[in-house]
Amino acid sequence: MTEDPEITALTSVYTALKDLDPEAQQRVLDYVARKLGLQHGPAAERLKDPAGLTEDLPRSEPVSDTRNQIEEGSISDTEGISPVALKWMRRNGLKVEDLGRLFSIGADEIDLIAKSVPGNSKNSRARSVALLKGMATYLSTGAARITYEQIKEACLHYDAYDASNHARTLKGMAAELSGSTSGGFVLTARGLTAGTELIKEVLGITANS
């Protein structure tokens, strides 16, 4: 019997969102609603009310606060970066040119392109890879979701794959990385914080900079 596609979609969405904090869940749902052009729910209410537009909504025409989304760089520099990630960049003082040292900003799909990742062992580098890969998808889609295969492939590239301990390493990141090898993973709120701190560490950005 063919599985109902609506049920499949509901299951996938629930699995992807269940471990995120409520604010992150709402941001993801609102962003997807806008991408699909759905005219109901919280996203639609903000679209109908220009006075209540939040900073992460795309604008059809330039407005004064658009320049403040990123401290440096033109609007074209931010193409491909999710509205949610733009807010995150501003909050953390991260610029497009800085992130371009680690991620393929401007590409059709933002990915990790750093020459190396932090870590003195394969297991510690595997943690860095998982966090940075999650942050790459966060930049691109606003949801830090990654598959086991994506993590493994990147770990092989960065000499971070320990065949006998890889699954155990990911399991040990439960507070930062929720999910499973079969269903994929998503960075938790703590994982997003850890990923942000790791990016700043790699870029040499201090708390007071």
C-alpha positions as semicolon CSV with decimal commas, in nm:
position;residue;x (nm);y (nm);z (nm)
1;M;0,000;0,000;0,000
2;T;0,135;0,342;-0,098
3;E;0,201;0,567;0,199
4;D;0,001;0,887;0,212
5;P;0,243;1,170;0,108
6;E;0,076;1,407;0,355
7;I;0,145;1,169;0,643
8;T;0,505;1,130;0,522
9;A;0,546;1,508;0,515
10;L;0,394;1,550;0,861
11;T;0,626;1,285;1,003
12;S;0,933;1,442;0,842
13;V;0,846;1,791;0,963
14;Y;0,774;1,671;1,315
15;T;1,102;1,477;1,330
16;A;1,297;1,778;1,206
17;L;1,140;2,022;1,453
18;K;1,071;1,823;1,769
19;D;1,411;1,883;1,930
20;L;1,434;2,254;1,850
21;D;1,334;2,517;2,102
22;P;0,990;2,675;2,041
23;E;1,132;2,998;1,899
24;A;1,345;2,809;1,648
25;Q;1,048;2,587;1,555
26;Q;0,836;2,895;1,480
27;R;1,113;3,056;1,275
28;V;1,149;2,745;1,060
29;L;0,773;2,711;1,009
30;D;0,737;3,078;0,920
31;Y;1,027;3,065;0,675
32;V;0,894;2,754;0,500
33;A;0,546;2,909;0,483
34;R;0,689;3,215;0,312
35;K;0,893;3,005;0,069
36;L;0,580;2,809;-0,026
37;G;0,365;3,122;-0,050
38;L;0,121;3,003;0,213
39;Q;-0,114;3,279;0,326
40;H;-0,212;3,165;0,672
41;G;-0,065;3,143;1,018
42;P;0,183;3,379;1,187
43;A;0,387;3,431;0,871
44;A;0,083;3,546;0,677
45;E;-0,022;3,788;0,950
46;R;0,317;3,958;0,936
47;L;0,303;3,972;0,558
48;K;-0,036;4,144;0,580
49;D;0,086;4,397;0,834
50;P;0,375;4,606;0,701
51;A;0,406;4,785;1,033
52;G;0,473;4,454;1,202
53;L;0,727;4,316;0,957
54;T;1,012;4,144;1,132
55;E;1,371;4,182;1,027
56;D;1,393;3,836;0,874
57;L;1,120;3,893;0,613
58;P;1,238;3,962;0,256
59;R;1,138;4,303;0,119
60;S;1,035;4,373;-0,238
61;E;1,195;4,718;-0,231
62;P;1,498;4,855;-0,046
63;V;1,417;5,008;0,293
64;S;1,634;5,190;0,540
65;D;1,695;4,901;0,780
66;T;1,800;4,662;0,503
67;R;2,147;4,816;0,519
68;N;2,168;4,711;0,882
69;Q;2,118;4,340;0,812
70;I;2,490;4,304;0,753
71;E;2,740;4,563;0,869
72;E;2,951;4,526;0,559
73;G;2,883;4,413;0,203
74;S;2,610;4,475;-0,050
75;I;2,270;4,307;-0,053
76;S;2,387;4,080;-0,336
77;D;2,656;3,946;-0,102
78;T;2,385;3,796;0,116
79;E;2,197;3,616;-0,161
80;G;2,152;3,251;-0,068
81;I;2,171;3,321;0,305
82;S;1,847;3,254;0,490
83;P;1,669;3,547;0,662
84;V;1,706;3,364;0,993
85;A;2,082;3,336;0,943
86;L;2,107;3,706;0,850
87;K;1,967;3,796;1,193
88;W;2,208;3,551;1,355
89;M;2,502;3,707;1,170
90;R;2,411;4,056;1,286
91;R;2,362;3,947;1,647
92;N;2,705;3,786;1,651
93;G;2,892;4,050;1,454
94;L;2,973;3,811;1,169
95;K;3,035;3,948;0,821
96;V;2,990;3,781;0,484
97;E;3,358;3,818;0,404
98;D;3,453;3,644;0,728
99;L;3,213;3,354;0,682
100;G;3,338;3,319;0,325
101;R;3,662;3,182;0,469
102;L;3,470;2,882;0,604
103;F;3,162;2,844;0,387
104;S;3,076;2,864;0,018
105;I;2,876;3,186;0,052
106;G;2,713;3,280;-0,278
107;A;2,696;2,924;-0,409
108;D;2,367;2,753;-0,489
109;E;2,409;2,551;-0,170
110;I;2,620;2,681;0,117
111;D;2,870;2,420;0,231
112;L;3,177;2,387;0,451
113;I;3,494;2,474;0,257
114;A;3,743;2,552;0,535
115;K;4,098;2,432;0,475
116;S;4,099;2,263;0,814
117;V;3,884;2,222;1,124
118;P;3,981;2,251;1,493
119;G;4,073;1,938;1,685
120;N;4,379;1,748;1,800
121;S;4,224;1,407;1,735
122;K;3,992;1,251;1,481
123;N;3,708;1,245;1,731
124;S;3,750;1,611;1,826
125;R;3,770;1,708;1,460
126;A;3,456;1,500;1,393
127;R;3,272;1,716;1,647
128;S;3,394;2,030;1,471
129;V;3,285;1,891;1,135
130;A;2,934;1,806;1,261
131;L;2,888;2,152;1,411
132;L;3,023;2,339;1,108
133;K;2,825;2,129;0,860
134;G;2,515;2,203;1,063
135;M;2,595;2,575;1,059
136;A;2,639;2,560;0,681
137;T;2,283;2,435;0,634
138;Y;2,164;2,689;0,893
139;L;2,313;2,964;0,677
140;S;2,147;2,825;0,367
141;T;1,803;2,724;0,496
142;G;1,763;2,855;0,851
143;A;1,745;2,496;0,981
144;A;2,067;2,324;1,091
145;R;1,977;1,980;0,956
146;I;2,235;1,737;0,815
147;T;2,251;1,371;0,720
148;Y;2,486;1,107;0,854
149;E;2,632;1,067;0,506
150;Q;2,712;1,438;0,482
151;I;2,892;1,428;0,816
152;K;3,085;1,113;0,723
153;E;3,192;1,250;0,385
154;A;3,319;1,571;0,543
155;C;3,495;1,379;0,820
156;L;3,681;1,174;0,559
157;H;3,787;1,496;0,387
158;Y;3,916;1,653;0,709
159;D;4,084;1,335;0,841
160;A;3,823;1,321;1,115
161;Y;3,673;0,978;1,050
162;D;3,747;0,706;1,303
163;A;3,554;0,405;1,176
164;S;3,548;0,229;1,512
165;N;3,435;0,532;1,713
166;H;3,254;0,758;1,468
167;A;2,900;0,659;1,564
168;R;2,994;0,679;1,933
169;T;3,136;1,028;1,882
170;L;2,810;1,151;1,727
171;K;2,608;0,982;1,999
172;G;2,821;1,160;2,258
173;M;2,712;1,492;2,107
174;A;2,350;1,432;2,210
175;A;2,324;1,772;2,381
176;E;2,438;1,945;2,062
177;L;2,328;1,708;1,788
178;S;1,988;1,541;1,796
179;G;1,878;1,261;1,564
180;S;2,001;0,930;1,429
181;T;2,218;0,785;1,154
182;S;1,911;0,672;0,962
183;G;1,692;0,980;1,002
184;G;1,956;1,250;0,999
185;F;2,062;1,504;1,260
186;V;1,978;1,860;1,360
187;L;2,174;2,097;1,580
188;T;1,995;2,167;1,908
189;A;1,985;2,514;2,062
190;R;2,304;2,422;2,247
191;G;2,451;2,295;1,922
192;L;2,380;2,625;1,749
193;T;2,552;2,806;2,034
194;A;2,849;2,571;2,015
195;G;2,863;2,610;1,637
196;T;2,860;2,988;1,670
197;E;3,140;2,979;1,926
198;L;3,341;2,745;1,705
199;I;3,304;2,976;1,404
200;K;3,422;3,272;1,610
201;E;3,715;3,067;1,741
202;V;3,825;2,968;1,391
203;L;3,786;3,326;1,265
204;G;3,970;3,467;1,568
205;I;3,674;3,676;1,680
206;T;3,675;3,744;2,052
207;A;3,375;3,821;2,270
208;N;3,473;4,188;2,284
209;S;3,551;4,233;1,916
